[in-house]
Amino acid sequence: MLTLKQIYDSPEQIVAGLEKKHFADAQATIERVMAIDAERKAAQQKKDAASAEMNKISKSIGALMAQGKKDEANAAKAQTGELKQAVATYEQEMDTKEQELTNLLLTIPNVPYAIVPEGASAEDNLAVTLGNWPNQPMADAIAKNGSVALRDWDSATDEAIAVKRIAQSEKLPHWELAKKYNLIDFDLGVKISGAGFPVYIGQGARLQRALINFFLAEANKAGYTEIMPPTVVNAASGYGTGQLPDKEGQMYHCEVDDLYLIPTAEVPVTNLYRDVIIDEDKLPIKNCAYTECFRREAGSYGKDVRGLNRLHEFSKIEIVRIDTPEHSDASHKEMLAHVEGLLQKLELPYRILRLSGGDMSFTAALCYDFEVYSEAQHRWLEVSSTSNFDTYQANRLKCRYRRNEDKRVTLCHTLNGSALALPRIVAALLENNQTEEGIRIPAALQPYFGDDMIR
């Protein structure tokens, strides 16, 4: 969550940032934060004054008794009793205001960085990279211009995409390929659990395992330490990384034990460092984890959720970094390069989008999405979000580090990204690699899959 120092140092900038994220009543909310804090400080001052007066009077009681001034001593004792009650009242008021302040701060999203584009939705995201795309002139234009409005990029490439679509017009969508090659049984998943819980079979299960092992091996090469965390977390962990209270309705909740199924490995892995002070020499910390992920995805329907496009349970490899504020930008760029390298090795057409303020997550200060192109569906599929959270999560987590120079303890920066989420990667691999002989497996994945084709 935002720190009070951030709010007091630049309230206008905070309000402007919240408005970029389309947070309702930003000005009024920040003013309310300051008002509650002022009330808390006023109670603190009253409590301190009463405590000081009580201590002063308490010290005089012994002298009064020694002088034989019993009545005055008893009056002083009565007065200290009243002051003690007043101190307790002020402490309760402080606690109430502190909790009220914390509850309000938990509802305020992170403030986006200056380079985050203005915009209300995904329509306003910026395409900053185009990779593995056969139309080289457009790829060169993207590289030269740096960033292009997504809607302009789409219209500019309509002609190039049309040529590719005509050539791929006979390609089947992945849900038909899954049935043809007996890779995934969606109906059996409905029977066992419900929609959004597919059953992977034979070569389909082997492809899942191959991708998991490939992604973990690549993360290991990049210096990430593998973690195998729990897939259920307590409420404190959900609050620590910002899923609670913002995404409470999207998380599966085990009410009897008050535990939540994780929507991403970000939650348990980042919470390893909750209430921890790290020596600066140990930063950056680089962890990765493969887990199953669970999301209710309430309100999802239509063609966008067909097949593997949107699931309630899916496999994902997550990369997480804990870093210093001075190095977090470099860490973010390294993470982006790592995810991009995976897509290049899988030979999938992709693009990288810098998300607009209105399309960013509650907790992110800067986020890039990776999307792969689905040739049979003729649409882009998001496969990774890679974000820098600045100190926002660290303040919730009380994740801090001790500086080498002056031994001062200060908040870390946290970052994470999918590297990668499997369902839409599988969808794109199946659809984009169809041949008359079967489905081609990219060369980088073949050692993990054990074959060059799905037949």
BELFEN-V955506 format. One line per field, one symbol per residue. phi: phi as a letter, one per 20 degrees, with the letter a starting at -180 (. if undefined). psi: psi as a letter, one per 40 degrees, with the letter a starting at -180 (. if undefined). A space follows every 50 residues. Layout:
phi=???
psi=???
//
This chain:
phi=.feffgfffbffffffffffemeflgffffffgfffffffffffffffff fffffffgfeffffffemefffffffffffffffffffffffffffffff ffffffeeffefffffffqdbffdfdedbccldfefgfffffffenbcgg ffffffdgfffggffffdfefeffffffffdldbdfffffffcpfncfde clfffffgfffgfffffffffeneefddefdccefgffffdnfdefdgfe dfdeffelcdffeafgfffffgdflcddfgfeefecccbebfccbflfne anffdfmefbcecbebdddccdbegfdffffffffffffffffffemefb bddeffgfdefgefebbdddcdeeffelbecfcbcccddleffgffelec cdfffcmfebffddbbaebceegfffgffffedfcfeqdfeggfegfeen adbdd
psi=iiiddddddgddddddddddefhifddddddddddddddddddddddddd dddddddddeddddddeegddddddddddddddddddddddddddddddd dddddeehiihiidehiiieaddeihheihifhegdddddddddeciihd ddddddeddddddddddedeiiidddddddefdhhddddddddiiegihh hbdddddddddddddddddddeehhhigiieiiiddddddeedhedfdee ihhgddefihhheiedddddedehfhhhhddeiihhiihhiiihhdfheh iadeeibedhidhiiihhhhihiiddeddddddddddddddddddefhhi ihhhiideeiideidhhhihiihhddefiihheihhihebedddddefhi ihiddeehhiiiiiiiihfihddddddddddefhideahhhiddedddde ieih.
//
